[in-house]
């Protein structure tokens, strides 16, 4: 039969052989929990916690926030212990009180967010960015030439079934898009060579974030023309050249959304 791995599950000793069959046998450090594989854990950590250990921790205290929870209108509770840290032994988290979900939009205006990819090269990055544009309500602009076709199956696989719903505009080249740029909003050009970081910018209501090719970024001509509008994503590791472009887009647009949200709260 092969070596068995398993643990006590629901009061029953349960084991699994290396061939995948469930069998009876002594519990071992790895195994199944509710039918799912678990990481190997020392046996001592699985022994029941004695009541005295719970008493030593002190009782749990439920602190209610003054606002209603999103589900059922009940007060939101933060469960904390009397001793430092929570039941997991880590510091507790604090959450801002809010009476309703915020989108960053006010009744007076609806901000517009535009994501621009100048000559993108890799289809699955663009597909992922399309999903992100839907998540933040942005329009996605692709500036030709592209390194793929819009019928590419990898692009559509990355965008899943969301891709047909992406607000997409394709431009024949940078000059055509640049002519439209003043009507779209305030542009910010992302480049690792920028002096200012993303956190130094106060984003206005209408924003255009511009990204270059995966291999070389934005052209030197574009960066020189808009040098006063460049920004970079801060990175701790000085040897790291850049982030994946789909990750970078997500970081930037959610910072824009965060600022809009905080501006609405003020």
N, C-alpha and C positions, 0 to 999 in steps of 0.2 A: 504494500500500500504506500509507501512514501512517508516521509516525516510529517507528522501532523502539527498544525498551528491553530491555536484557538484560545478562547477565554470564556469566563462565565458570562452568559448573556441572558438577562431576564431570569436569573436564578438557576439556569440550566447550563451544565458544562457542555461547551460546544467546541468542536475542533474542525479544521479543514486540512485535508491532505494536500500535498503539492500538486496532485492531479486535479484538484478543484472539487473533490467530493467531500461532503460533510461527513465526519465520522466521530465516534466517541473516543475520548482519550484525555490525558491529563492536560490542564491548561498550560500554555507556554507564553513567553513574553510578547508574541505578536498574534494577530488573529482577526476575527470578525466582530464588528459591533453593529447590530441591526442589519446584518447582511452585507456590510461594507468593510473593506480592508482597513486596518488601523496600523499606525506606526508602532514598532516595537517599543514597549514600555516596561521598566522594571516591575516585577511582580508586586513588590511592596507598595507601589503607588496605587494598586488596584484594590487593596484591602479596604474594607469599610472604615469610614472615619468614626472614631469613638465619640459618644456624646460629650465626653469631657473636652474633646478638642473643639467642638462647636461652642461650648460654654466659655472656653478660654478666649475665643474671638470676640465675644460680646454680641449683643443682639443687633440685628439689622434695623436701620432706621430709614423710613421712606420720606424723602423731602419732596414736597409737591411744588411745582412751578405754578405761578399765578395764572397761567393761560391754559386754554383747553387743548387737549390732545387732538390730533388730526382724526382719530378714529373714535367716534361715539361721543365726542364732546366732553370726555372725562379729563380731569387734571392729569398732566404728564408727571410721572414719578421718576425720581432719580434715586436708586437704591444704593445706599452707602453704609459702611460700617462705622461704628464709633471709633475704632482704631484707624490710624492712617492707612490709606489705600482702601480698595474695595475687596470683594470676595475673592478676586483673582490675585490679590497681592500687589496690584498696580495702582498708580494714582487715579483718582476719579476724574471723569471728564465733566466740563461745564458746557452747557448749551445756552445760546441766546434764546430769550423768551420771544415767541412770535405767535400772533393770534391766527394767522393764515399764511399759506405758502406765498412767497413773493417771487415774481418773475423778473423784476427790474423794470417793468413797464408801468407807467402812470396813466391816469385818465387823460392828461393833457397831451401826451405825446407817446408815440410808439417808436423806440429806437430801432435803427437798422444796423445789422452786422453783416459784413461781406468778407468772405474768405477767398483770397486770390492765390492761385498756384500758377506761377510763371514757368512755362515749359516743363511741366512735370514729366518724370521719366518712368515711374514704376506704378503699374496699374493698381496693385492691392493697396498701396498707400492712398491713392486717390479714392478708392472705394471706401476705405476706413474713414477718410476725411468727409466723404459724403454723408456717412452715418452721423458723424459729429455735427455737421452743419444742420441736420434735422434736429438733433438734440438741443441745439441752442437757437434754433429759428433763423439760421443764417442762409444767405445766398452764396452758392459756390460758383466761382468764376475760374475757368480754365483758359489760359492764354497759350495759343499754339506757337510753335509746333509741339505736339504731344509725343511722348515716347511709346504710345499704345493707341489702340482704337477704342472708341466708346462702346463697341460691341464685344470687347474682350471679355471672355468668360471669367477670368480671374478678377477683373474689376467688379463685375456683377456679383461674384461670389463673396468678395470682401464687403460689398454693400448690402449683401443679402437681398431680401425682398423689399428693402427700403429704397434701393437705388432709383426706381421709377418715380418716387415722390420727392427726390432731391430737387430743389430750385436751382437749376443749372443754366449757366450762360457760358458759351464758348466764343472766344474772340480770335480773329485771324492773326493777331500779333500784338506786341506790346503797344505800338503807336495807336492802334484802334482802341485798346482798353484805356490807355492814358488820357485820351481825349474825353472819355466818359468819367474819369476818376473824380473831378471836382463835384460832379452831381451826386456821387454816391456817398461821400462823407470824408472824414479826416483819415488820411492814410498813415499807416505805421509799417515800416519795412523791417522785417526780421532778418538779422544777420549776426553771426558770432563775433564780427569785428566791431560792433557798435560800442560806444563808450557808455551809454546809458543802458540800464536794465529795464525790463518789463515793469518792475515795481516803481520806477521813477515817473511813470506816465499816469496822468489823470485822464481817463478815456471820456470823450464827449458822447453825446447820444447816438451819433451816426459815425460808425468806425469801419475802416477798410484795413484788414491785416493782410500783408503781402508777403508771400514766401517764394523762394527760388527753387532751382532744381536740386534734386537729392544729391547730385555729385559735386556741384560747385556753388550752389546757392544763387543769389541774384548777381546780375552782371555788374561789372565795375562802373559802367555808364549810369545805370539806374541808381546805384549807391551814391555816386558822386552827385547826381542831380538832386537827390533827396537825403543828403547827409544829415540834415537837421531833423529828420523824421525816422531815424533808424533806432532800433532797440535790440537787445539780446536777452535771452533767457538766462538768468543766473545759474551757474553750476559750481559746485564745491570743488570737484576734481579739476585742477588746472590742466591736466593732460587730456581732458575730454574735449574733442573738437566740436561735437554737435550732438543733438538728439535726433532720433528718427523723426521725419517730418510730420507723420501723423500724430506722434506724441507731442511734438512742439505745437502743432495747431491746437490740440486739446488744451494744453497748458495756457496758451494765450487767450483763446476765446472764453475760457471759464474765468480767467482773471477779469476780462471785460465784463462778463455777466456778474461777477462778484461785486465789482465797483458799481455797476448799475443798481444792484440790489441794495448795497449799503447807502447809495445816494438816495434811493427811495425811502429808506428807513429814517433818514435825517429830517 
